[in-house]
Amino acid sequence: MNENKYRNTKQREQILNILLKDKSHPTASDIYDKMKVQFPDLSLGTVYRNLNILVEQGKIQKLDFGSTYDHYDGNCCYHSHFVCRQCKKVYDLGCIEDDIEKVQQTTNHKIESCLKKYYGVCENCL
């Protein structure tokens, strides 16, 4: 990961700030909508480019839940997610570092990342 490969931009900084504060796991379109007032000339393509750079730099996670749009998460610690099949909201669940350590010990593999996804119906939809 080479952070110096890209110059810092106000748009990228704002995207990162949104993701660090927003726990709803927004899509690129959600982020674009939040930024449009502050950056009227912003394009959705610019948002996607900056999201890809932030993912490459390891500052955010790109989450694929099998839907049309990827979601993004500013929490880069190893943790799992719960996806509600009814309302489509994505919730953070606890950290899973213990799981990673156990798998490494039993397999002798070096695990660099892990993404667990749980699907069901959230308490609000029940």
MIKE-656663 format. One record per atom (N, C-alpha, C, O): residue number from 0; residue in one letter; atom name; x, y, z. Coordinates in steps of 0.05 Angstrom, whole numbers. Layout:
! residues N
NUM  A  CA  X  Y  Z
...
//
This chain:
! residues 126
0  M  N  17  -23  0
0  M  CA  0  0  0
0  M  C  18  25  0
0  M  O  33  29  19
1  N  N  16  41  -21
1  N  CA  32  65  -23
1  N  C  14  89  -23
1  N  O  2  96  -43
2  E  N  12  102  1
2  E  CA  -5  126  3
2  E  C  5  149  -13
2  E  O  -11  166  -22
3  N  N  31  151  -18
3  N  CA  42  173  -32
3  N  C  38  171  -62
3  N  O  44  189  -77
4  K  N  27  149  -71
4  K  CA  21  145  -100
4  K  C  0  165  -110
4  K  O  0  171  -133
5  Y  N  -17  174  -92
5  Y  CA  -39  192  -98
5  Y  C  -37  217  -82
5  Y  O  -31  216  -58
6  R  N  -43  240  -95
6  R  CA  -43  265  -79
6  R  C  -70  266  -64
6  R  O  -90  255  -73
7  N  N  -69  278  -41
7  N  CA  -93  281  -25
7  N  C  -112  301  -38
7  N  O  -103  322  -47
8  T  N  -137  295  -38
8  T  CA  -157  314  -48
8  T  C  -178  319  -27
8  T  O  -183  302  -9
9  K  N  -192  342  -29
9  K  CA  -213  348  -10
9  K  C  -236  328  -13
9  K  O  -249  321  7
10  Q  N  -242  320  -38
10  Q  CA  -263  301  -42
10  Q  C  -257  274  -28
10  Q  O  -275  263  -15
11  R  N  -233  264  -31
11  R  CA  -225  238  -19
11  R  C  -226  241  11
11  R  O  -235  222  25
12  E  N  -216  263  22
12  E  CA  -217  267  51
12  E  C  -246  267  61
12  E  O  -251  256  82
13  Q  N  -264  280  46
13  Q  CA  -292  281  54
13  Q  C  -305  254  53
13  Q  O  -320  246  71
14  I  N  -299  238  32
14  I  CA  -309  211  30
14  I  C  -300  194  54
14  I  O  -316  180  66
15  L  N  -275  196  61
15  L  CA  -265  181  84
15  L  C  -279  190  110
15  L  O  -286  174  126
16  N  N  -282  217  113
16  N  CA  -296  227  137
16  N  C  -325  216  139
16  N  O  -334  209  160
17  I  N  -338  216  116
17  I  CA  -366  205  116
17  I  C  -366  176  125
17  I  O  -382  168  141
18  L  N  -347  160  114
18  L  CA  -347  132  121
18  L  C  -338  126  149
18  L  O  -347  106  161
19  L  N  -322  143  161
19  L  CA  -314  140  188
19  L  C  -336  146  208
19  L  O  -338  135  230
20  K  N  -354  164  200
20  K  CA  -377  172  217
20  K  C  -402  156  211
20  K  O  -418  152  230
21  D  N  -406  148  187
21  D  CA  -432  135  178
21  D  C  -430  105  182
21  D  O  -414  92  168
22  K  N  -445  94  200
22  K  CA  -445  65  205
22  K  C  -465  49  188
22  K  O  -470  26  193
23  S  N  -478  63  169
23  S  CA  -499  50  153
23  S  C  -488  35  129
23  S  O  -503  22  114
24  H  N  -461  36  125
24  H  CA  -449  22  102
24  H  C  -460  32  76
24  H  O  -472  17  61
25  P  N  -456  58  70
25  P  CA  -469  70  46
25  P  C  -457  60  20
25  P  O  -435  49  19
26  T  N  -473  64  -1
26  T  CA  -464  58  -28
26  T  C  -450  83  -39
26  T  O  -450  104  -26
27  A  N  -437  81  -62
27  A  CA  -425  104  -75
27  A  C  -445  125  -80
27  A  O  -440  149  -77
28  S  N  -469  117  -89
28  S  CA  -491  136  -94
28  S  C  -499  151  -69
28  S  O  -505  175  -70
29  D  N  -501  137  -47
29  D  CA  -507  150  -21
29  D  C  -486  171  -14
29  D  O  -493  193  -5
30  I  N  -461  164  -18
30  I  CA  -439  183  -11
30  I  C  -441  207  -30
30  I  O  -437  230  -22
31  Y  N  -445  202  -56
31  Y  CA  -448  223  -75
31  Y  C  -470  243  -67
31  Y  O  -466  267  -68
32  D  N  -493  232  -59
32  D  CA  -516  249  -50
32  D  C  -508  267  -26
32  D  O  -516  290  -25
33  K  N  -493  256  -8
33  K  CA  -484  271  16
33  K  C  -464  293  9
33  K  O  -463  313  23
34  M  N  -448  289  -12
34  M  CA  -427  307  -19
34  M  C  -435  329  -39
34  M  O  -421  349  -42
35  K  N  -457  324  -53
35  K  CA  -464  341  -76
35  K  C  -467  371  -68
35  K  O  -461  388  -84
36  V  N  -478  376  -44
36  V  CA  -482  404  -36
36  V  C  -455  418  -32
36  V  O  -451  441  -41
37  Q  N  -436  404  -19
37  Q  CA  -409  416  -14
37  Q  C  -392  417  -39
37  Q  O  -376  436  -42
38  F  N  -396  398  -58
38  F  CA  -381  397  -82
38  F  C  -400  395  -106
38  F  O  -405  374  -117
39  P  N  -411  418  -115
39  P  CA  -432  418  -136
39  P  C  -423  406  -162
39  P  O  -439  396  -178
40  D  N  -397  407  -168
40  D  CA  -387  397  -194
40  D  C  -378  368  -192
40  D  O  -368  357  -211
41  L  N  -383  355  -169
41  L  CA  -375  327  -165
41  L  C  -390  308  -183
41  L  O  -414  312  -188
42  S  N  -376  289  -193
42  S  CA  -389  268  -210
42  S  C  -388  241  -194
42  S  O  -372  237  -177
43  L  N  -407  224  -201
43  L  CA  -407  198  -189
43  L  C  -382  182  -195
43  L  O  -372  166  -179
44  G  N  -371  187  -219
44  G  CA  -346  174  -226
44  G  C  -323  181  -208
44  G  O  -306  165  -201
45  T  N  -322  207  -200
45  T  CA  -301  216  -181
45  T  C  -304  202  -154
45  T  O  -285  195  -141
46  V  N  -329  198  -145
46  V  CA  -334  184  -120
46  V  C  -324  155  -122
46  V  O  -310  146  -104
47  Y  N  -330  141  -144
47  Y  CA  -321  114  -148
47  Y  C  -290  113  -149
47  Y  O  -278  95  -136
48  R  N  -278  131  -163
48  R  CA  -248  131  -165
48  R  C  -236  134  -137
48  R  O  -217  119  -130
49  N  N  -246  153  -122
49  N  CA  -235  158  -95
49  N  C  -241  135  -76
49  N  O  -224  128  -60
50  L  N  -264  122  -78
50  L  CA  -270  99  -62
50  L  C  -250  76  -68
50  L  O  -240  63  -50
51  N  N  -244  72  -94
51  N  CA  -225  51  -102
51  N  C  -197  57  -91
51  N  O  -183  39  -83
52  I  N  -189  83  -91
52  I  CA  -163  90  -80
52  I  C  -162  85  -50
52  I  O  -143  74  -40
53  L  N  -183  93  -36
53  L  CA  -184  88  -7
53  L  C  -184  59  0
53  L  O  -172  51  20
54  V  N  -197  42  -16
54  V  CA  -196  13  -13
54  V  C  -167  3  -17
54  V  O  -157  -12  -1
55  E  N  -155  12  -39
55  E  CA  -127  4  -45
55  E  C  -108  12  -23
55  E  O  -89  -2  -17
56  Q  N  -113  35  -10
56  Q  CA  -96  45  11
56  Q  C  -101  31  38
56  Q  O  -87  35  57
57  G  N  -123  15  39
57  G  CA  -130  1  63
57  G  C  -144  18  84
57  G  O  -145  11  107
58  K  N  -154  40  76
58  K  CA  -168  59  94
58  K  C  -197  52  98
58  K  O  -209  59  118
59  I  N  -209  39  78
59  I  CA  -237  31  80
59  I  C  -240  3  68
59  I  O  -222  -8  56
60  Q  N  -264  -9  72
60  Q  CA  -270  -36  61
60  Q  C  -292  -33  41
60  Q  O  -311  -18  44
61  K  N  -290  -48  19
61  K  CA  -311  -51  0
61  K  C  -326  -76  6
61  K  O  -314  -98  8
62  L  N  -352  -74  9
62  L  CA  -368  -97  18
62  L  C  -387  -106  -5
62  L  O  -402  -90  -15
63  D  N  -385  -131  -13
63  D  CA  -402  -142  -33
63  D  C  -421  -161  -20
63  D  O  -413  -182  -10
64  F  N  -447  -154  -20
64  F  CA  -467  -171  -8
64  F  C  -485  -184  -29
64  F  O  -508  -192  -22
65  G  N  -476  -185  -53
65  G  CA  -491  -198  -74
65  G  C  -513  -180  -85
65  G  O  -530  -190  -101
66  S  N  -514  -155  -78
66  S  CA  -534  -137  -88
66  S  C  -522  -122  -113
66  S  O  -499  -126  -120
67  T  N  -538  -105  -124
67  T  CA  -530  -90  -148
67  T  C  -506  -71  -142
67  T  O  -489  -67  -159
68  Y  N  -507  -60  -118
68  Y  CA  -487  -40  -111
68  Y  C  -469  -49  -88
68  Y  O  -479  -62  -69
69  D  N  -444  -43  -89
69  D  CA  -426  -48  -67
69  D  C  -431  -28  -45
69  D  O  -439  -5  -50
70  H  N  -425  -36  -20
70  H  CA  -427  -18  3
70  H  C  -399  -14  13
70  H  O  -381  -29  7
71  Y  N  -395  8  28
71  Y  CA  -368  15  38
71  Y  C  -369  19  68
71  Y  O  -389  27  79
72  D  N  -346  12  81
72  D  CA  -345  12  110
72  D  C  -318  25  118
72  D  O  -297  18  108
73  G  N  -320  45  136
73  G  CA  -296  59  146
73  G  C  -283  44  168
73  G  O  -261  52  177
74  N  N  -295  22  178
74  N  CA  -283  6  199
74  N  C  -267  -17  186
74  N  O  -278  -36  175
75  C  N  -241  -15  188
75  C  CA  -224  -35  175
75  C  C  -215  -57  194
75  C  O  -200  -75  185
76  C  N  -223  -56  219
76  C  CA  -216  -79  236
76  C  C  -232  -103  227
76  C  O  -253  -100  215
77  Y  N  -222  -126  232
77  Y  CA  -236  -151  224
77  Y  C  -262  -152  240
77  Y  O  -261  -154  265
78  H  N  -284  -152  226
78  H  CA  -310  -155  239
78  H  C  -330  -167  219
78  H  O  -325  -166  195
79  S  N  -351  -177  230
79  S  CA  -371  -189  212
79  S  C  -395  -170  209
79  S  O  -397  -150  223
80  H  N  -412  -177  190
80  H  CA  -435  -161  184
80  H  C  -460  -178  183
80  H  O  -460  -202  177
81  F  N  -483  -165  190
81  F  CA  -509  -177  187
81  F  C  -524  -161  167
81  F  O  -526  -136  168
82  V  N  -536  -175  147
82  V  CA  -552  -162  126
82  V  C  -581  -171  129
82  V  O  -587  -195  128
83  C  N  -599  -151  132
83  C  CA  -627  -158  134
83  C  C  -639  -162  106
83  C  O  -636  -145  89
84  R  N  -651  -185  103
84  R  CA  -663  -192  77
84  R  C  -688  -175  70
84  R  O  -696  -173  47
85  Q  N  -700  -163  91
85  Q  CA  -724  -147  86
85  Q  C  -718  -118  81
85  Q  O  -725  -108  59
86  C  N  -705  -104  99
86  C  CA  -700  -76  96
86  C  C  -673  -70  82
86  C  O  -667  -47  74
87  K  N  -656  -91  78
87  K  CA  -630  -89  65
87  K  C  -609  -73  80
87  K  O  -588  -67  69
88  K  N  -614  -66  105
88  K  CA  -594  -52  121
88  K  C  -572  -71  128
88  K  O  -576  -95  130
89  V  N  -548  -59  132
89  V  CA  -524  -75  139
89  V  C  -515  -65  167
89  V  O  -512  -41  171
90  Y  N  -512  -84  185
90  Y  CA  -504  -78  212
90  Y  C  -476  -91  218
90  Y  O  -470  -113  209
91  D  N  -460  -76  233
91  D  CA  -434  -87  242
91  D  C  -440  -106  265
91  D  O  -457  -101  282
92  L  N  -425  -128  265
92  L  CA  -425  -146  288
92  L  C  -397  -146  300
92  L  O  -379  -131  290
93  G  N  -392  -160  321
93  G  CA  -367  -159  335
93  G  C  -342  -167  319
93  G  O  -344  -178  297
94  C  N  -320  -160  331
94  C  CA  -294  -166  319
94  C  C  -289  -196  320
94  C  O  -298  -210  338
95  I  N  -275  -206  300
95  I  CA  -271  -235  297
95  I  C  -242  -243  297
95  I  O  -234  -263  285
96  E  N  -225  -227  310
96  E  CA  -196  -233  310
96  E  C  -191  -260  322
96  E  O  -172  -274  314
97  D  N  -206  -268  342
97  D  CA  -202  -295  354
97  D  C  -205  -317  333
97  D  O  -190  -336  333
98  D  N  -225  -314  316
98  D  CA  -229  -334  294
98  D  C  -205  -335  276
98  D  O  -196  -357  269
99  I  N  -193  -312  269
99  I  CA  -170  -311  251
99  I  C  -147  -325  265
99  I  O  -133  -341  252
100  E  N  -142  -319  290
100  E  CA  -120  -332  304
100  E  C  -123  -362  305
100  E  O  -104  -377  302
101  K  N  -147  -371  311
101  K  CA  -153  -400  312
101  K  C  -147  -414  285
101  K  O  -135  -435  284
102  V  N  -157  -402  264
102  V  CA  -153  -413  237
102  V  C  -123  -414  230
102  V  O  -113  -433  219
103  Q  N  -109  -392  237
103  Q  CA  -80  -392  231
103  Q  C  -65  -413  246
103  Q  O  -47  -426  236
104  Q  N  -73  -417  272
104  Q  CA  -59  -438  288
104  Q  C  -65  -466  278
104  Q  O  -47  -483  279
105  T  N  -89  -471  268
105  T  CA  -96  -498  260
105  T  C  -88  -505  232
105  T  O  -87  -528  224
106  T  N  -83  -484  215
106  T  CA  -77  -489  187
106  T  C  -49  -481  179
106  T  O  -39  -490  158
107  N  N  -35  -465  195
107  N  CA  -9  -454  189
107  N  C  -10  -435  165
107  N  O  11  -430  152
108  H  N  -34  -424  159
108  H  CA  -36  -404  138
108  H  C  -32  -376  151
108  H  O  -38  -373  174
109  K  N  -24  -357  135
109  K  CA  -22  -329  144
109  K  C  -47  -315  133
109  K  O  -48  -309  109
110  I  N  -66  -309  149
110  I  CA  -91  -296  141
110  I  C  -87  -266  142
110  I  O  -79  -255  162
111  E  N  -93  -253  119
111  E  CA  -91  -224  118
111  E  C  -117  -209  122
111  E  O  -117  -187  131
112  S  N  -139  -222  115
112  S  CA  -165  -209  119
112  S  C  -186  -231  120
112  S  O  -182  -254  112
113  C  N  -209  -222  131
113  C  CA  -232  -241  134
113  C  C  -257  -225  133
113  C  O  -259  -203  144
114  L  N  -278  -235  120
114  L  CA  -303  -222  119
114  L  C  -325  -243  123
114  L  O  -329  -261  107
115  K  N  -339  -240  146
115  K  CA  -361  -258  152
115  K  C  -387  -243  147
115  K  O  -389  -220  155
116  K  N  -406  -256  134
116  K  CA  -432  -244  129
116  K  C  -454  -262  139
116  K  O  -455  -286  134
117  Y  N  -472  -250  155
117  Y  CA  -495  -264  164
117  Y  C  -520  -252  151
117  Y  O  -521  -228  148
118  Y  N  -539  -268  143
118  Y  CA  -563  -259  130
118  Y  C  -587  -268  147
118  Y  O  -587  -289  158
119  G  N  -608  -251  147
119  G  CA  -632  -258  162
119  G  C  -650  -234  163
119  G  O  -651  -217  145
120  V  N  -666  -232  184
120  V  CA  -685  -210  188
120  V  C  -677  -196  213
120  V  O  -675  -208  235
121  C  N  -673  -170  211
121  C  CA  -664  -154  234
121  C  C  -687  -151  255
121  C  O  -710  -156  248
122  E  N  -680  -143  279
122  E  CA  -699  -140  300
122  E  C  -720  -119  293
122  E  O  -743  -122  302
123  N  N  -714  -98  278
123  N  CA  -733  -78  270
123  N  C  -754  -88  251
123  N  O  -777  -80  252
124  C  N  -747  -107  234
124  C  CA  -766  -119  215
124  C  C  -783  -142  227
124  C  O  -804  -149  216
125  L  N  -773  -153  248
125  L  CA  -788  -175  260
125  L  C  -814  -166  271
125  L  O  -829  -182  282
//
